[in-house]
Amino acid sequence: MISETSAGDASLLEWFKSSYSDSSNSNECVEVATTPDAVHVRDSKNLPGPRLAFGEGAWAGFVPYAAGR
């Protein structure tokens, strides 16, 4: 996992929210953007704030873990 302290070129990424997000409060969610090298995750309430970047293997391991919670 790579911790990124600034949004950097985040405006160039295509961010999306999960279809499981609470539609009654759409600002309380994380957003995800993919690139060939990583999956980027940010807080939808703090768009210019920090974000995380996960390698493909780390993301593939995280998704089934999170889905089981």
Backbone as CSV, one residue per row, in Angstrom:
resi,resn,N_x,N_y,N_z,CA_x,CA_y,CA_z,C_x,C_y,C_z
1,MET,0.849,-1.168,0.000,0.000,0.000,0.000,0.891,1.225,0.000
2,ILE,0.468,2.234,-0.728,1.181,3.497,-0.803,0.290,4.561,-0.197
3,SER,0.778,5.293,0.773,0.014,6.393,1.356,0.402,7.675,0.650
4,GLU,-0.570,8.355,0.086,-0.316,9.588,-0.646,-0.878,10.746,0.161
5,THR,-0.046,11.729,0.496,-0.467,12.788,1.399,-1.139,13.960,0.709
6,SER,-1.069,14.034,-0.598,-1.771,15.115,-1.297,-2.502,14.538,-2.489
7,ALA,-3.485,15.281,-2.944,-4.305,14.805,-4.055,-3.510,14.723,-5.346
8,GLY,-2.461,15.516,-5.473,-1.622,15.449,-6.667,-2.448,15.547,-7.933
9,ASP,-2.373,14.535,-8.785,-3.117,14.533,-10.046,-4.438,13.795,-9.919
10,ALA,-5.033,13.793,-8.723,-6.291,13.091,-8.493,-7.392,13.577,-9.420
11,SER,-7.310,14.831,-9.871,-8.345,15.353,-10.769,-8.317,14.637,-12.118
12,LEU,-7.209,13.999,-12.447,-7.112,13.271,-13.713,-7.693,11.866,-13.619
13,LEU,-7.932,11.398,-12.407,-8.478,10.058,-12.214,-9.997,10.078,-12.342
14,GLU,-10.558,8.962,-12.761,-12.010,8.824,-12.852,-12.497,8.094,-11.596
15,TRP,-13.051,8.853,-10.658,-13.471,8.327,-9.371,-14.904,7.830,-9.431
16,PHE,-15.207,6.769,-8.687,-16.588,6.283,-8.595,-16.853,5.761,-7.197
17,LYS,-18.133,5.741,-6.832,-18.571,5.229,-5.533,-19.206,3.859,-5.724
18,SER,-19.200,3.086,-4.686,-19.804,1.772,-4.707,-21.313,1.874,-4.883
19,SER,-21.887,0.908,-5.559,-23.342,0.849,-5.678,-23.980,0.518,-4.331
20,TYR,-23.180,0.086,-3.361,-23.668,-0.201,-2.023,-23.685,1.041,-1.134
21,SER,-23.265,2.186,-1.653,-23.256,3.416,-0.859,-24.662,3.790,-0.437
22,ASP,-24.757,4.416,0.708,-26.043,4.872,1.238,-26.533,6.056,0.411
23,SER,-27.544,5.878,-0.375,-28.030,6.936,-1.261,-28.671,8.090,-0.499
24,SER,-29.076,7.880,0.764,-29.684,8.959,1.535,-28.640,9.940,2.046
25,ASN,-27.375,9.528,2.072,-26.297,10.408,2.514,-25.076,10.129,1.649
26,SER,-25.104,10.631,0.437,-24.087,10.281,-0.554,-22.699,10.828,-0.244
27,ASN,-22.573,11.707,0.740,-21.252,12.245,1.068,-20.472,11.381,2.039
28,GLU,-21.072,10.333,2.556,-20.373,9.467,3.505,-19.989,8.165,2.834
29,CYS,-18.938,8.250,2.064,-18.527,7.096,1.290,-17.067,7.249,0.896
30,VAL,-16.469,6.164,0.518,-15.158,6.236,-0.106,-15.356,6.159,-1.612
31,GLU,-14.408,6.693,-2.339,-14.424,6.630,-3.791,-13.180,5.893,-4.246
32,VAL,-13.282,5.250,-5.396,-12.204,4.440,-5.932,-11.925,4.870,-7.365
33,ALA,-10.655,4.883,-7.729,-10.237,5.129,-9.111,-9.152,4.115,-9.445
34,THR,-9.169,3.602,-10.650,-8.170,2.613,-11.039,-7.220,3.185,-12.073
35,THR,-5.980,2.732,-12.002,-4.953,3.025,-12.996,-4.275,1.697,-13.310
36,PRO,-3.455,1.639,-14.319,-2.781,0.366,-14.607,-1.919,-0.141,-13.447
37,ASP,-1.400,0.772,-12.616,-0.499,0.382,-11.542,-1.157,0.183,-10.191
38,ALA,-2.335,0.800,-9.975,-2.878,0.818,-8.616,-4.378,1.085,-8.603
39,VAL,-4.968,0.814,-7.440,-6.337,1.205,-7.148,-6.239,2.292,-6.082
40,HIS,-6.783,3.466,-6.377,-6.716,4.620,-5.488,-8.025,4.736,-4.722
41,VAL,-7.924,5.081,-3.436,-9.094,5.199,-2.567,-9.011,6.540,-1.843
42,ARG,-10.157,7.256,-1.798,-10.193,8.531,-1.083,-11.527,8.683,-0.367
43,ASP,-11.565,9.592,0.588,-12.774,9.915,1.344,-13.586,10.918,0.528
44,SER,-14.828,10.604,0.251,-15.651,11.494,-0.578,-15.976,12.814,0.110
45,LYS,-15.782,12.890,1.426,-16.026,14.142,2.150,-14.808,15.053,2.137
46,ASN,-13.664,14.538,1.705,-12.418,15.303,1.725,-11.656,15.049,0.423
47,LEU,-12.202,15.510,-0.677,-11.646,15.204,-1.994,-10.189,15.615,-2.172
48,PRO,-9.758,16.772,-1.690,-8.347,17.124,-1.885,-7.417,16.498,-0.837
49,GLY,-7.982,15.779,0.113,-7.192,15.220,1.207,-6.408,13.992,0.813
50,PRO,-5.891,13.287,1.807,-5.069,12.101,1.552,-5.841,11.003,0.849
51,ARG,-5.113,10.172,0.163,-5.711,8.996,-0.450,-4.720,7.856,-0.363
52,LEU,-5.218,6.666,-0.540,-4.385,5.473,-0.504,-4.301,4.885,-1.893
53,ALA,-3.204,4.230,-2.185,-3.052,3.521,-3.451,-2.618,2.088,-3.132
54,PHE,-3.351,1.135,-3.662,-3.075,-0.280,-3.432,-2.624,-0.921,-4.736
55,GLY,-1.624,-1.774,-4.648,-1.238,-2.577,-5.797,-2.336,-3.582,-6.109
56,GLU,-2.274,-4.148,-7.301,-3.324,-5.076,-7.737,-3.498,-6.253,-6.779
57,GLY,-2.409,-6.840,-6.320,-2.496,-7.986,-5.410,-3.089,-7.617,-4.061
58,ALA,-2.691,-6.464,-3.535,-3.226,-6.023,-2.244,-4.721,-5.745,-2.346
59,TRP,-5.140,-5.118,-3.431,-6.563,-4.814,-3.613,-7.360,-6.105,-3.775
60,ALA,-6.832,-7.038,-4.554,-7.521,-8.320,-4.769,-7.677,-9.079,-3.452
61,GLY,-6.751,-8.924,-2.523,-6.885,-9.549,-1.211,-7.823,-8.805,-0.288
62,PHE,-7.869,-7.483,-0.432,-8.698,-6.658,0.450,-10.197,-6.801,0.151
63,VAL,-10.570,-6.836,-1.105,-11.995,-6.824,-1.477,-12.751,-7.998,-0.867
64,PRO,-12.300,-9.242,-0.981,-13.047,-10.329,-0.337,-13.083,-10.194,1.180
65,TYR,-12.018,-9.676,1.767,-11.988,-9.463,3.209,-13.050,-8.448,3.612
66,ALA,-13.114,-7.327,2.926,-14.083,-6.268,3.254,-15.509,-6.732,2.992
67,ALA,-15.706,-7.513,1.942,-17.045,-8.000,1.612,-17.580,-8.928,2.697
68,GLY,-16.690,-9.581,3.414,-17.110,-10.494,4.471,-17.421,-9.792,5.786
69,ARG,-17.258,-8.493,5.845,-17.496,-7.721,7.082,-18.873,-7.165,7.115
